[in-house]
Amino acid sequence: MTSTLDPISVKMLIPPVLDPGFVPASLYNRAFRELAARTGSTPLRLALERADGSVSVYETVVFATGSAHFDANLRYVERIVKFLLWQRGGWRLCVGGPREIGEHLQRVYATGGARQFDADFMGNVHGHPFTVVITDPENVPAPKETSRPLGRHLEGCRVGFDLGASDRKASAVIDGEPVFSEEVVWDPRNQSDPNYHYEGILDSIRRAAAHLPRLDAVGGSAAGIYINNRARVASLYRGVSQKDFDEHIAGVFLRIRDELGVPMEVVNDGDVTALAGSMSIGENPVLGVAFGSSLAAGYVDRAGNITGWLNELAFVPVDYRANGPVDDWSGDAGCGVQYFSQVGANRIASGAGMQFPAALSLPEKLVVLQEKMKAGDPLAPKVYETIGSCLGYAVAHYADFYDLKHILALGRVTTGEGGDILLRVANQVLNAEFPEVAERVTLALPDEKSRRVGQSIAAASLPSLGKESA
């Protein structure tokens, strides 16, 4: 295989000031397709099938067989597939195009391959071993997408919570109006005792419920994948053994629901991020991205429904440099978590020479960064300028895979003046490099209060009260 970036080269108009080695996937893919079109291309169709039978299809072009640049297809398509897997999800990948590309993907996603983590993850989520099928473009299955409404139930006295890797947020809501919100610091990923999770979640619910005249329903969002209120896979519980996960964590929300005796619904935090954005803006589609301990994302389509996709943008590649920063869970380089999260903010700040006491956690380091911002440290705004530049190029990349109109950025990293800086620079990138995207997509931040607790308030609207609402 040729060099990962040959024969493609890119030049940024607004490079990330503290991370100049960044190679935007959006610019790289655009240059790849333009060169393929000039020198001889062939169609490639990719289809991902999920456990419920739904199918997502993505179409692009690659260098034709016999092209001097043919080997560049392998890197390009592998990165596209990686994006699709974590955006859409799926256990069967159908590759309609040159056989060499499909065979490469079979090797990469096999046991011992570079993307074994992704294959194993998708297999666990969908209940089937991950499979790559090679065929011709015309034989790729047709798309079969599904969607369903989510939340928006505002009547009654409700608690909404949001579980992140560094804090738990909870809100008490009466007829859609928050009357209490708080954040409690916790460290779930390093805890092996499943009771730590159970007691922490229940504590936040009860603390919020104490501010209500009664408790009618509880809604929650949490990092990970949840089906019918059962946890399937989540980084929050990485410290728990598989045995304890199966026995105590998988059904923890069902246990809490039964103890509270009220309707309860828990879904992925990305879906609630998008729901919060949709409820705030009042117009769809909305892609919500939460810059927290990791990167959470969710998508509401033009009908205001969620799609059943994963939308785990923390794992999608946005930086194509060969030696990009590596995600410690998946082992892959250049993924969104390394730019749009507390992990990313700390990486960029520390890499530029900002000093933090060694014992501080990621949330505490972010507080220090924000304090330096307020104190006029000249390095602090450059951290946010860097994140903003990367975000602008990433938004253009997202636009290749989503029908976009509104993108709403939430989360602790966007709090304060730094959030305004990153938004400004991201929009500068879009206007300068991708005017066609800037014309149809609005990238914005919510108000300061919603940046920090908007997700837990939207989560409160998840359960339907049914006849109890009368």
Secondary structure, DSSP 4 states (H G I P E B T S, - for coil): ---TTTT-----SS--TT-TT--BHHHHHHHHHHHHHHH-EEEEEEEEE-TTS-EEEEEEEEEPTT-TTTTHHHHHHHHHHHHHHHHH--SEEEEES-HHHHHHHHHHTSTTSTTHHHHHHHHHHHTS--EEEEE-GGGSPPPB---B-------SEEEEEEE-SSEEEEEEEETTEEEEEEEEE--GGG---HHHHHHHHHHHHHHHHTTSSS--EEEEEESSEEETTEEEE-GGGTTS-HHHIIIIITTHHHHHHHHHTS-EEEEEHHHHHHHHHHHHH--S-EEEEEESSSEEEEEE-TTS-B-S----GGGSB-B--TTPPBPTTT--BSBGGGTSSHHHHHHHHHHTT----TT--HHHHHHHHHHHHHHT-TTHHHHHHHHHHHHHHHHHHHTTTS--SEEEEESGGG-SHHHHHHHHHHHHHHHHH-HHHHHH-EEE---HHHHHHHHHHHHTT-S--GGGG-
